[in-house]
Amino acid sequence: MRPLNPQIADRSETVLRLRAAGCVFAEDEARLLHEAAVGASELEELLTRRVGGDPLEQILGWAGFAGLRILLEPGVFVPRARTEFLADRAAALLRPGDVAVDLCCGAGAIAAVLATRVPGLDLHAADIQAEAVRCARRNLAGRAQVHSGDLYAALPSELAGRVRVLVANTPYVPTDAIAQMPPEARDHEPRVTLDGGPDGLGVQRRLAAGAARWLAPGGYLLVETSDEQGPTAARVFSEHGLVADVLSDDEVGATVVRGRRLC
């Protein structure tokens, strides 16, 4: 941790300004901003950005995820705590030597968890957004191959039929619901990372439709979705030949649809 200017060592004013801006965890955020700043002027700059609605993680340049520090930059989707449930469920299905793929990888948070939990994977990640690919390559250096492109089109053809686990935190917010999202997501994260189409399941339909070509026999496709969307997403998986079930963690508000290719 870098040393602070004594003039800004008292965090009480920062906490008050964050609370006034509607930050629920004002004390924790104030501590992180003070740790990140060197001097009063830098603190003021960071605080102004946060009060203005910038995501805290993009201001700090990192997000905590499953005990890891995931590097971020402005314009890249911030990994959510609930998505740790998706990463956990994917990691539980893997063994060293398996092929695993993280599509719509963003900054590579899920792939980083898989690499940490299951050493020796043949691990790949991909995203359509250039900024996200750049972040993922930093976070996954030496542990995964990171590709640029739209879903399966980004993957090397030699992976077809070999993937044990394909995990994806796709955009799943219905288009009309984006306007009701918190400003820090709605105004500061790319729409392509949020908008799942009219019912939120557009990207998941595309994933399910192509999964059989890429999954190994017995391989799994896992996606995060909402509690309301879970049954419909499971039916979509079943329509494309996957044996599907819905997993949930009520404590963190997470829902995952898991589909298995039997043969």
N, C-alpha and C positions, 0 to 999 in steps of 0.2 A: 504494500500500500504506500502510495506517495505521501509525503508530509503535507499537512495542511497549513495554510496561513493562519496564525492564531486569531486573526480578526474574524474568521468564519467558523471557528471551532464550535460555537454555540449553534445548535441546529434548530432551536425553538422557532425562530422566525421562518425558516424554511418549511418546517412542519405546518405552521399556520397558513402559509401561502399555498401549500399543496392541498391542505384540507379545503380551503376556500375554492380551489379549482375542482373539487370533487374527487380527489384521489383517496380511495378507501384506505390504502395502506401507507398513509402519509409518513409515519415514523420510519418505516422500513425504506421507503423511497428517499427520504431525506438523508438517511445514513449512507445509502449507496451514492447519491449525488455528491455528498461531502467527501466521500472516499475517492471519487473519480476526479474531483476538481483540484487544481493547483492554483490557489489564490482566489480572492473574492470576485475578480472579474470573470474568471472562467466559471465559477459557481453560478454567478448571475446569468451567464449565457445558457448554461445547462438547465437552470431552473426556469428561465423564460421559455425555453423550448418545451419543457414538460408541462408547464401551466398552459401553454398554447396548444397542447394536445398531442405532441409527438410521443410515440410509444417510449416508455422508459428504457426498454431493451435496446432500441435503436440509438438512443442518446448515449447509453453506456458503451455500446459496441459489442454487447454480448447478452445472452439469455441463459439462465440456469435451466437445465433439462435433465431429469433423471440423475442428478448428481454431477452432471458434466457442465462445462462452460462452453456454449456454442457461440462462435463469433458471428456478428451480424454487421450489416451496413444499411444505411437508409434505403427504403424501398424494397426490402426483403421481408417476407412473411415472418412474423415472430412465432416461434413454436409455443404452443399452449401446454399448460401443465396436464390437462386431461389427455393429451396425446401420448403421455407416458404409458397409459394403459395399452394403447395400440402397439407401442414399442415392446412392452413386456410380453404381450401375447405372441408377437412375431418371434421374439428371441427364444421363447419356450419351445418353439417348433424346430429349432435349428441345432445342428451339430457341426463340429469342425469339418471343413472340406465341402460343406453344402454351398450351393449357389443361392445367393439372396439378392434381391433387387428392391431398392427404395425409389419408387416413381413419385413424381411431384415432390421431390425431396426437399425443396426450399434450401435452407442453409445446411442440410444434411444431418439434422438432429436424430432422426430415427436410425439412420445408417450408423451414426456414431455410437449409439447404444448397442446396436447389433455387433459392431466390431469390438466393443468393450466386453460385452457379455459372452460372446462366442468367438474366441480367437481362431484364426485359420480359415475363415470363410472366404469364398470367392465372391466378393461383395461389389455390387454396382449400384450407382445412384444416378438419377437423371432429373432434369427440370427444363422447362421451356424458357424460363426467364434468365437472361444473361447474368444479372446481378446475383441471382440465387446460385447459379452454377459456380460463379467465382467464389462465393462464400463457402459452398460445399467443398470445393477443392482445397480450400484452406483448412477446413475442419476435418477433412478425411484424408489428408495427405499421407501417402504411404499405407493406407488401410483399405482404400476402395478406388475403383475407377469411376470417375464422374463424367457423365455424358450430357450433351446439350441436344434438346429436341422435344417433340410432342409425344408423350407417352411412349408406346412401344417403338415408334419410329426412331427413338434415340438409342435403342439398344443394339449391340452387336448381334448379327444374325446367328453366330455360333452359340448363343445362349438359348435359342429356341428348343423347347422340350427338356430343358435341364434345370429350370428354376425350382428350388424346393420351397422357397417363401418369396412371394411378391407382395410387398406392403406399400400402401399409398394413402397419404393424407390428402385426398383430393379436395378441391373446392366443393362445398356442399350447401352453401347458403342459397336459398331460392332468390332469384333476381330481384323480385319485389321487396324482399326482406332486407336487402343491403342498406336501404335508407334508414332502417331502425337499429343498425349496428352502432356500437360505441364509436365516437369520432376518431379515436386513435387507430381503430382498424379501418373504418370506412374511408377516412381521409388520408391515411398514411401508408396503407398497404395496397399493392396493386390489385385492381379489380379481378384480374385473371386468377389470383390466388384465393378469391372469395366466392365468385359467381359460379354456381353450379347449374344455372339454367332455370327454367320456369318452376320445376319442382325440386331443384337442388341436386338431382341425381344424373344429370347429363354426362358428366365425366365418368361416373361409376358405371353407367351403361356401356360406355366405350371400353372401359377396362374389362368388364365381364365378357364382352363380346370377343375380345382378343386373347383372353387368358389361356384357353385350351392350347393354343399354339406354343406358348412360352413355358407353361408349367410342366414339370416332370410328372409322371404318374404318381399319384399320392401327394402332389404339391399343393400349396395353399395360396389363396389370394385373400388378403385382409385389408379392409378399409375402415376409416373412421366415418361415422355419420351421426345424425341426431337420433334421439330416442323415437321420435315420431316417424322418421324415415326408415328405421331399421327393418321392419317387416317388408316394406316395398323393395328395399335394396336386396333383401334376402331372396325375394321372388325373382328379381332380375338375375341374380346369380344362378338360381335354379333353372331359369329359362335357357341359360347358356351352358347347361350340363354340369354345374358345380353343386355339390352337396353343401347346403348353406345352413348356418346357424347364426344367432345373434347373441353377442356377449355384452355384458354391461357392468359398470361399476357405479352404483348410485352415489357413493361417497364423493367422487370427483366429477360426476355427471358425464361419464364417458360411455359411448356405445360403439361397438365394433361389429362389423359383419364379416364372417369368415366363411370362405368357400373352398372346398377341396375337390380337386380333380381325381376321380377314382382310377381311371385307366387312360 
